Amino acid sequence: MAQIEKPTLLIITGPQGSGNHLFSKIFSLHSEVTGWTALYNHKWVGHDQEPFQKYWQNPEQLKDFDWSQSQYYMTSISCPYILNKQFTIPKYKEFITEAKKHCNIILGIIGRDKNVLKYQQLRVR
């Protein structure tokens, strides 16, 4: 009997303003990838609506996720992100440890110039 390969989960992470939304949109566009489809129709969607968001809060719940939907998944998380008006560091270790029980992990880390957010806030405000 052939062994069924575990699905693959791509995790994109980086500081705010580094392009998490952009890369989430790009990778989720592939028909074989289950990801952040709300970004198809909207330029920006808050991370509280990212499909794996509740699992970032409670990684042990990944055992209840339906891993049979696809062979490829993607999630995006900023570091830090805002949760209840508080800067929050993702539970990377817990999330990845639990996810590895169900899938293979690819981790993409995005960096950026330290001045980007400062200039972004000046431009926006």
Residue frames relative to the residue before (quaternion, step in Angstrom):
aa qw qx qy qz dx dy dz
M 1.0000 0.0000 0.0000 0.0000 0.00 0.00 0.00
A 0.4411 -0.7044 0.4951 0.2532 3.59 -0.89 0.96
Q 0.4208 -0.6909 0.5290 0.2563 3.53 -1.03 0.83
I 0.3676 -0.7200 0.5460 0.2200 3.59 -0.89 0.93
E 0.3888 -0.7308 0.5164 0.2195 3.54 -0.78 1.08
K 0.4967 -0.6401 0.4951 0.3138 3.54 -1.06 0.79
P 0.5321 -0.6091 0.4665 0.3582 3.60 -1.13 0.56
T 0.3905 -0.7008 0.5498 0.2326 3.55 -1.32 0.26
L 0.1436 -0.7686 0.6207 0.0582 3.55 -1.03 0.91
L 0.1931 -0.7528 0.6218 0.0970 3.55 -0.80 1.09
I 0.1277 -0.7681 0.6255 0.0486 3.56 -0.84 1.05
I 0.1072 -0.7687 0.6292 0.0406 3.57 -0.75 1.11
T 0.1116 0.7984 -0.5841 0.0947 3.58 -0.78 1.00
G 0.2334 0.7406 -0.6082 0.1647 3.50 -1.25 0.55
P 0.6673 -0.4969 0.3506 0.4300 3.57 -1.24 0.11
Q 0.6701 -0.4721 0.3786 0.4299 3.54 -1.27 0.41
G 0.8001 0.2802 -0.2214 0.4820 3.54 -0.98 0.88
S 0.5510 0.6412 -0.3877 0.3672 3.59 1.24 0.07
G 0.6528 -0.5402 0.3182 0.4251 3.60 1.21 -0.18
N 0.2685 0.7884 -0.5172 0.1972 3.61 1.18 0.31
H 0.6767 0.4941 -0.3027 0.4543 3.59 0.84 -0.97
L 0.6469 0.5325 -0.3187 0.4431 3.57 0.92 -0.89
F 0.7138 0.4383 -0.2663 0.4770 3.58 0.79 -0.98
S 0.5893 0.5551 -0.3659 0.4590 3.59 1.10 -0.60
K 0.6560 0.5078 -0.2993 0.4715 3.55 0.96 -0.90
I 0.6654 0.5149 -0.3070 0.4448 3.59 0.84 -0.96
F 0.7346 0.4254 -0.2549 0.4630 3.60 0.70 -1.02
S 0.6527 0.5178 -0.3218 0.4499 3.62 1.07 -0.63
L 0.5594 0.6282 -0.3854 0.3794 3.59 1.18 -0.37
H 0.5776 0.5845 -0.3899 0.4155 3.60 1.12 -0.51
S 0.5317 -0.6852 0.4042 0.2905 3.55 -0.82 1.02
E 0.6971 0.4682 -0.2858 0.4616 3.63 1.10 -0.48
V 0.6423 0.5268 -0.3144 0.4594 3.59 1.30 -0.14
T 0.2304 -0.7284 0.6300 0.1396 3.55 -0.96 0.94
G 0.2186 0.7948 -0.5294 0.2004 3.54 -0.51 1.17
W 0.8004 -0.3094 0.2576 0.4440 3.48 -1.24 -0.68
T 0.0722 -0.8654 0.4955 0.0179 3.57 0.48 1.23
A 0.5261 0.6259 -0.4233 0.3901 3.64 1.15 -0.35
L 0.6160 0.5607 -0.3429 0.4343 3.57 1.18 -0.51
Y 0.4807 0.6621 -0.4457 0.3630 3.63 1.20 -0.21
N 0.8092 0.3109 -0.1165 0.4848 3.55 0.87 -1.02
H 0.7474 0.3190 -0.1862 0.5522 3.58 1.25 -0.21
K 0.5255 -0.6514 0.4524 0.3081 3.55 -1.00 0.86
W 0.8014 0.0331 0.0220 0.5969 3.56 1.01 -0.82
V 0.0147 -0.7624 0.6467 -0.0176 3.56 -1.02 0.88
G 0.5132 -0.6712 0.4405 0.3035 3.60 -0.86 0.93
H 0.5853 -0.6090 0.4110 0.3430 3.55 -1.10 0.71
D 0.5598 0.5923 -0.4056 0.4139 3.59 1.18 -0.29
Q 0.6947 0.4305 -0.2699 0.5091 3.59 1.28 -0.20
E 0.3985 0.6993 -0.4888 0.3365 3.58 1.27 0.20
P 0.5842 -0.6532 0.3455 0.3356 3.64 -0.79 0.95
F 0.7439 0.3777 -0.2267 0.5026 3.62 1.03 -0.64
Q 0.3240 0.7968 -0.4731 0.1905 3.61 1.27 0.02
K 0.6884 0.4799 -0.3096 0.4471 3.61 0.79 -0.90
Y 0.6408 0.5137 -0.3251 0.4689 3.58 1.16 -0.53
W 0.5835 0.5367 -0.3803 0.4764 3.59 1.18 -0.45
Q 0.6539 0.4949 -0.3089 0.4817 3.60 1.10 -0.64
N 0.7963 0.0832 0.0066 0.5991 3.56 1.03 -0.89
P 0.1761 -0.8476 0.4901 0.1025 3.61 0.36 1.19
E 0.5831 0.5938 -0.3822 0.4016 3.61 1.09 -0.57
Q 0.6021 0.5743 -0.3563 0.4251 3.61 1.19 -0.39
L 0.4587 0.6842 -0.4522 0.3421 3.62 1.23 -0.14
K 0.5457 0.6094 -0.3987 0.4146 3.59 1.20 -0.39
D 0.6990 0.4611 -0.2590 0.4813 3.59 1.18 -0.54
F 0.4986 0.6571 -0.4297 0.3674 3.60 1.26 -0.16
D 0.4283 -0.6965 0.5161 0.2549 3.60 -1.04 0.79
W 0.1435 -0.8322 0.5344 0.0364 3.58 -0.03 1.33
S 0.5714 0.6045 -0.3845 0.4003 3.62 1.24 -0.02
Q 0.4639 0.7118 -0.4298 0.3056 3.63 1.25 -0.12
S 0.8126 -0.0027 0.0939 0.5752 3.56 1.01 -0.82
Q 0.4661 -0.6279 0.5271 0.3325 3.53 -1.33 0.08
Y 0.7756 0.2577 -0.1179 0.5641 3.58 1.28 -0.45
Y 0.0280 -0.7859 0.6166 -0.0361 3.55 -0.94 1.02
M 0.0566 -0.7808 0.6163 0.0856 3.54 -1.26 0.31
T 0.0599 -0.7664 0.6392 0.0210 3.50 -1.21 0.72
S 0.1744 -0.7727 0.6048 0.0813 3.53 -1.21 0.57
I 0.0498 0.7849 -0.6150 0.0566 3.55 -1.01 0.86
S 0.3337 -0.7270 0.5644 0.2038 3.55 -0.92 0.92
C 0.1279 -0.7797 0.6072 0.0838 3.56 -1.21 0.47
P 0.4764 -0.3914 -0.7557 0.2210 1.47 -0.85 2.34
Y 0.2743 -0.7045 0.6130 0.2296 3.54 -1.36 0.06
I 0.4893 -0.6545 0.4906 0.3025 3.55 -1.27 0.33
L 0.0384 0.7635 -0.6422 0.0563 3.57 -0.89 1.02
N 0.8315 -0.0829 0.0029 0.5493 3.57 -0.59 1.18
K 0.6844 -0.5227 0.2512 0.4419 3.55 0.97 1.05
Q 0.6146 0.5125 -0.3483 0.4881 3.59 1.24 0.45
F 0.4588 -0.6338 0.5370 0.3154 3.58 -1.05 0.75
T 0.0519 -0.8148 0.5760 -0.0398 3.56 -0.77 1.09
I 0.3015 -0.7222 0.5949 0.1833 3.57 -0.99 0.88
P 0.4886 -0.6710 0.4631 0.3107 3.62 -0.80 0.94
K 0.4637 -0.6558 0.5249 0.2816 3.54 -1.21 0.60
Y 0.1045 -0.8553 0.5052 0.0475 3.56 0.63 1.17
K 0.6953 0.4920 -0.2928 0.4345 3.57 0.69 -1.10
E 0.6886 0.4804 -0.2821 0.4642 3.58 0.83 -0.98
F 0.6588 0.5144 -0.3093 0.4535 3.59 0.92 -0.94
I 0.7039 0.4634 -0.2755 0.4624 3.59 0.78 -1.02
T 0.6237 0.5392 -0.3409 0.4517 3.61 0.97 -0.80
E 0.6939 0.4560 -0.2758 0.4843 3.60 0.88 -0.91
A 0.6566 0.5245 -0.3167 0.4398 3.60 0.90 -0.90
K 0.6282 0.5619 -0.3374 0.4193 3.61 1.01 -0.76
K 0.5698 0.5819 -0.3802 0.4384 3.59 1.21 -0.36
H 0.7793 0.3494 -0.1418 0.5005 3.58 1.19 -0.61
C 0.8174 0.0759 0.0075 0.5711 3.58 1.15 -0.56
N 0.5142 -0.5693 0.5277 0.3648 3.51 -1.38 0.12
I 0.2830 -0.7771 0.5468 0.1304 3.57 -1.05 0.78
I 0.0432 -0.7158 0.6950 0.0514 3.51 -1.18 0.79
L 0.1554 -0.8047 0.5706 0.0516 3.57 -0.75 1.06
G 0.0844 -0.7816 0.6177 0.0186 3.55 -0.80 1.10
I 0.0936 -0.8003 0.5920 0.0180 3.57 -0.62 1.15
I 0.1791 -0.7855 0.5890 0.0628 3.54 -0.75 1.14
G 0.1470 -0.7757 0.6071 0.0896 3.55 -0.98 0.81
R 0.0762 -0.7846 0.6109 0.0740 3.56 -1.28 0.05
D 0.6441 -0.5020 0.4094 0.4070 3.51 -1.30 0.31
K 0.5496 -0.6561 0.4076 0.3184 3.60 -0.90 0.87
N 0.6813 0.5044 -0.2865 0.4465 3.63 1.16 -0.45
V 0.4415 0.7291 -0.4485 0.2690 3.61 1.23 -0.25
L 0.7006 0.4708 -0.2925 0.4495 3.60 0.73 -0.98
K 0.6068 0.5550 -0.3502 0.4485 3.58 1.02 -0.78
Y 0.7163 0.4335 -0.2564 0.4830 3.60 0.82 -0.97
Q 0.5950 0.5539 -0.3614 0.4568 3.58 1.10 -0.63
Q 0.6758 0.4887 -0.2990 0.4638 3.60 0.89 -0.91
L 0.6228 0.5257 -0.3404 0.4689 3.61 1.04 -0.70
R 0.6640 0.5050 -0.2975 0.4643 3.58 0.97 -0.90
V 0.7002 0.4771 -0.2692 0.4579 3.59 0.88 -0.95
R 0.7259 0.4317 -0.2475 0.4748 3.57 0.92 -0.87
